[in-house]
């Protein structure tokens, strides 16, 4: 039997150690973390004498900051529902246990802790004690279920892998107190997934089933919208998400009755009244940033500057990326939804050039209509002799084809992909009756995946993915005999509403974790129609995105980098990391603008005495109006100086842009001479972390 994480853990805190025990497993070894060293050991039997005993749901991990190391424990978890009999939980609350009895504090340490606590509070994280939610059901069927849960976890979606590294290293090689492998620590290692999960017990055409939607966000190259784009040298792309749509039939744990099946199932009946098989069907899609080196540089303008490096420079990285995608998913249908004109055209062309370099002797084809000069553009390999010939590129001019609220025209893409989607199939497995480890007997496998992208891999991508999921689900329900041939679940109003709700919720969760707001165009996902009210909501979200991406995403990116281990705090240096190093004059201009607005407002709306002179007041208003206007012009003319950049792992283009902006300010006729005086004191340490930290390459 596999070693599963403990469902209940008690923490015994004393001045010399933290001891973790499981009340339901009294014979299990006690995990001891010595204070303040952080050394790990396993103790045979409980350690008594703790001053405080508390109950936790699990250990999220351990993290070392500048002054101290902390154990992060899950103090509250919310049940989300059962999937194939296994309860899944969402992390609701966490606590940081310092190893020092008297915690040390300074400004940077407090900022590190605040970043992590905010990240953990807002980040949608899920776990299960008995089900590997980091892997699709198809991958689970290929794994050894006797392995500990954390060893089976998909490394891409094992979000607390870095903070669990102390426990994992101790498990693998022991410590100075205990040598060799320490299998007793396995139940304390709990893998956590970041993303979206909803599980609902429902019916379709009076047939009960469990409907679930899971989106797993990759921990590699994770970050926020404008601070994480494209691909890195290890083949990881930004905003990579794997979405799995699942239906489970005859799940006795769901509280609903089983489904006897119909005559449409080609591989045998689902079950009968005497013995029903537990059926699992799933359909997987992926999304991820365009795999070339590119970035969008914030300048406070609504549309950031687009930078695209030469395609050849990213070829080796793209090979790594697609080699992994082909190994995991088989054939890749690369659906590109960016615009064919304007600023997005460069991204489209770079992607197509990359595919041409990867596949052998690519064959191109284009279609046009009255709405678009290039409605479709496909790239197909002429042979099948190499691994990358499993890449099939399909461009669809989404915006032009659907403009004017004609969102039904997105169906044209599915029509174009019809044959490929038909060959793709879906996963189907049944529980093996004699297996105590939950093994699945595979009846059918999904042989390819649709990898969809737009610029952000959010709004357009959400619409297309929900339409593909709908088509696959109709096919599954038809094969099961729940739907008759040619029928769709749209006629079941309750399930249609549920399907739209789950996919719209998925769009919002994925969008919020990347861009900071809910998704655009979710009115179409929720209702099937594009409405004016939805367009107004999109406008509000777009304005909010602008504000968050320019003024609030820097700390969010820092939190990603800190939690995932791409930045390691330097314990040997006392130099402040988060202090604003810009010249004071540049820092003061937004405050001058605020005073100008205040003075103009007060002078305009304050009642004056009947005999008061008008001219001085008008001069006062005009003066502060001119000052405020100059401040606005200066701020937007030197926007890179006022974007809230990440401070831990600075982006190269941010460093370059910052210094260019400083040079431009020094040429300013009004304040340039004053800024130049700060040249010696100006430090780039806000944008370069060579001394204050280092990147961790795992």
C-alpha positions, -999 to +999 in steps of 0.1 A: +000+000+000+011+035-007+022+058+021-003+087+022+000+120+040-014+122+075-049+137+076-044+151+111-012+165+126-005+179+161+022+205+166+040+205+199+060+237+203+087+241+229+118+264+232+141+237+218+120+222+190+088+217+171+074+181+172+048+169+146+027+138+154-004+122+140-030+113+167-047+088+143-013+070+138+002+067+173+028+042+161+042+066+134+075+084+139+075+119+152+090+146+130+112+169+150+125+203+139+152+216+162+152+253+171+168+275+160+191+254+138+162+238+117+178+204+118+153+176+111+151+142+128+126+114+133+119+103+169+104+070+179+076+081+201+061+115+211+083+143+226+065+156+256+068+189+273+057+212+246+043+245+258+017+247+230-002+220+212-022+229+181-038+209+153-030+215+116-042+201+083-007+197+069+029+210+065+031+233+035+069+235+038+099+254+052+114+286+040+146+305+050+144+343+048+171+368+057+171+365+095+152+333+103+137+301+089+100+294+092+078+263+090+046+271+070+017+250+083-019+248+069-042+257+098-075+257+079-087+238+049-121+238+032-135+206+017-142+211-021-159+178-028-151+142-035-135+130-067-137+092-072-142+089-035-113+111-025-119+144-007-102+174-021-094+205+000-086+241-005-060+259+016-078+286+035-054+297+062-017+292+070+007+301+099+044+308+099+062+291+128+096+309+134+125+288+145+140+315+167+122+317+201+124+354+199+119+363+162+142+389+147+127+417+127+139+443+102+122+460+073+132+435+047+122+405+069+088+419+076+083+427+039+093+391+029+068+377+054+040+401+043+046+392+006+043+354+014+013+358+037-006+378+011+004+354-016-008+323+004-040+341+014-050+350-022-035+321-041-060+293-049-042+262-036-056+227-033-046+193-020-058+158-013-045+133+012-053+103-010-056+115-046-028+128-069-045+160-081-013+172-098-017+145-125-044+139-150-063+106-147-045+094-179-011+100-163-022+085-130-031+053-148+006+050-159+021+057-125+030+032-097+003+037-070+025+021-044+048+051-044+043+079-018+019+106-030+046+133-033+068+111-055+040+106-079+033+143-082+039+161-115+069+184-109+053+212-129+023+214-107+039+205-073+036+241-062+052+238-028+081+217-042+107+244-032+094+249+003+092+212+008+129+207-003+141+205+033+118+176+040+125+160+006+163+163+011+160+148+045+138+119+031+165+112+005+197+115+024+190+120+060+207+146+083+237+148+105+217+130+132+202+103+111+219+090+079+204+073+048+168+074+035+141+084+060+109+068+047+092+078+079+090+114+067+068+105+037+035+110+055+045+146+064+052+157+028+020+170+013+020+181-024-002+212-031-016+223-065-022+260-076-051+267-099-088+261-101-109+231-090-147+227-088-164+194-082-202+191-085-226+161-082-252+166-108-274+149-134-276+150-172-309+138-187-317+123-153-284+103-153-264+111-121-227+118-124-199+139-109-187+168-130-153+183-122-131+210-138-094+212-127-069+238-140-033+233-129-009+262-132+028+254-137+052+266-111+079+271-137+082+307-150+052+316-129+044+353-124+022+382-134+010+394-167+036+419-179+065+406-158+063+370-172+061+365-209+073+341-235+098+313-228+130+308-207+162+290-216+149+258-200+119+256-222+093+268-196+067+292-209+047+318-189+012+312-178+012+275-187-020+259-175-033+224-180-071+221-178-088+187-173-126+183-176-138+152-158-170+132-155-173+103-130-202+078-132-213+053-106-192+070-079-207+055-048-191+082-026-210+110-045-243+103-027-260+098-061-271+066-076-253+049-104-259+050-141-268+017-158-256+028-192-271+028-227-266+010-259-241+035-273-210+025-255-186+008-279-164-007-252-191-023-232-218-010-209-211+014-182-227-010-157-259-025-149-282-026-119-264-055-103-228-043-106-219-009-118-184+000-128-170+034-116-163+052-149-138+081-153-137+102-184-115+132-189-105+156-216-073+177-213-063+210-229-033+233-223-025+269-227+008+288-226+026+319-238+040+320-273+074+301-270+098+328-282+118+354-263+095+384-260+083+409-234+059+438-230+075+467-212+053+488-189+056+526-195+023+537-179+008+539-214-022+517-218-004+496-245+031+485-233+061+485-256+065+451-273+100+436-276+106+404-296+141+389-299+152+369-329+135+336-333+168+317-338+179+327-303+149+308-288+151+277-310+169+255-284+144+266-257+114+259-279+128+224-287+130+217-250+094+230-245+078+210-273+098+179-266+082+178-232+048+186-246+050+158-271+063+134-245+034+142-221+005+147-245+014+132-279+004+152-310+001+190-303-025+211-321-011+246-317-040+271-319-029+307-322-055+334-316-034+366-317-043+394-341-028+393-376-024+431-378-011+458-355+013+452-327+004+415-322+014+407-358+051+404-347+042+377-322+021+358-348+050+359-373+076+349-347+055+318-337+050+308-373+088+311-380+095+290-349+072+262-361+087+263-396+122+258-380+109+229-359+089+207-383+103+191-414+094+207-448+064+226-435+034+229-458+015+262-455-021+269-463-043+301-458-079+309-461-095+343-463-131+358-463-148+391-464-140+397-427-103+387-426-074+387-450-062+356-432-090+338-416-069+306-411-032+299-415-020+264-411+014+248-409+017+210-413+048+189-415+052+171-448+065+140-432+065+121-399+102+113-396+111+134-365+095+140-332+086+177-339+065+165-369+038+160-342+033+197-341+003+211-361-001+249-362-035+265-368-039+303-368-074+317-364-082+354-367-104+354-337-110+392-333-119+398-369-141+368-373-161+375-341-162+413-341-196+429-338-206+405-310-208+376-335-192+351-311-210+322-327-184+325-355-158+310-332-174+277-342-155+281-375-123+271-356-139+239-343-151+231-378-115+236-391-102+212-364-130+187-367-110+158-381-081+163-357-104+165-327-122+133-339-089+114-340-079+129-306-103+109-285-105+113-247-094+093-217-117+066-203-109+043-174-127+021-150-119+011-114-103-023-111-126-042-087-097-061-070-074-032-066-071-016-032-048+011-045-075+026-069-059+014-101-077+022-133-082-001-162-076+020-193-103+016-219-094+046-241-067+072-242-065+108-254-038+108-281-032+146-286-038+179-270-049+213-281-024+240-270-042+274-272-028+308-269-036+345-274-014+373-261-022+367-224-035+332-228-066+344-210-097+359-226-098+346-262-082+313-250-110+308-224-137+311-250-121+286-274-112+261-246-148+261-233-161+254-268-137+225-273-146+211-239-183+213-248-177+193-280-157+167-262-183+163-234-211+159-259-191+131-275-185+114-242-221+116-232-232+103-266-207+073-264-221+065-229-257+065-243-268+093-221-273+114-252-287+101-284-268+106-316-270+142-328-283+154-294-264+178-271-266+185-234-277+221-242-313+208-240-307+200-203-311+236-190-298+229-155-266+211-167-261+237-194-261+264-167-237+244-146-213+238-175-212+275-184-207+285-147-178+262-142-160+273-173-166+310-165-153+305-130-123+288-145-117+318-167-119+342-138-095+321-116-068+317-143-071+354-152-070+367-116-039+348-108-021+362-139-036+396-146-051+405-113-087+407-124-114+384-136-115+373-173-129+394-201-157+380-224-171+357-196-206+369-204-203+348-236-190+318-215-218+322-189-247+330-212-237+320-248-242+356-259-220+387-260-239+415-243-235+452-238-235+447-200-206+422-205-188+447-226-191+473-198-178+448-173-149+441-197-141+479-197-141+480-159-118+449-158-095+464-184-091+497-164-085+476-132-059+455-151-041+487-162-039+500-126-028+467-111-003+458-138+015+491-135+013+499-098+006+466-079+022+437-098+057+443-087+051+429-051+030+401-066+059+390-088+082+392-059+059+369-039+060+343-067+098+345-069+102+342-032+077+313-026+089+293-057+126+297-049+137+317-079+150+343-055+169+333-023+173+361+004+209+369+012+215+362+049+250+377+049+240+412+037+222+439+056+218+461+026+181+470+022+164+453-007+130+471-008+141+507-002+133+531-031+166+542-046+152+567-070+163+603-066+141+621-041+130+647-066+116+620-089+099+603-059+083+636-049+066+645-082+034+623-076+030+641-043+033+675-060+006+663-084-016+653-055-011+687-038-019+705-071-052+686-076-061+693-039-053+731-042-072+735-075-102+715-061-103+736-029-099+769-046-125+761-072-152+748-048-147+769-017-171+797-013-154+831-013-165+863+004-186+888-016-160+915-015-130+891-020-107+898-050-111+874-079-078+879-097-055+864-070-077+834-067-077+828-105-039+832-106-036+807-078-058+781-096-040+787-129-006+783-113-015+750-096-033+737-127-001+744-147+020+726-120-003+696-120-004+694-158+034+695-159+036+667-133+012+645-153+032+651-185+064+643-167+051+611-151+036+597-183+066+609-203+089+590-180+066+562-171+092+536-164+103+555-133+068+551-118+060+515-126+061+493-095+088+469-108+097+436-091+126+442-068+139+407-062+145+394-097+146+425-119+138+421-156+168+431-179+146+453-200+134+471-168+169+478-158+178+492-193+146+512-195+151+527-160+186+539-168+174+553-202+146+571-184+171+586-159+192+599-187+162+615-203+153+632-171+187+646-167+181+664-200+149+680-187+152+718-189+134+723-156+146+696-132+174+679-151+201+699-133+188+688-099+185+651-108+221+652-121+233+660-085+220+626-074+241+607-099+266+594-073+239+584-049+218+567-076+219+530-071+206+503-095+203+479-066+165+483-069+168+467-103+198+444-099+201+417-073+236+404-079+245+411-042+211+408-025+200+374-038+204+349-065+183+328-088+177+292-080+179+268-109+164+235-099 
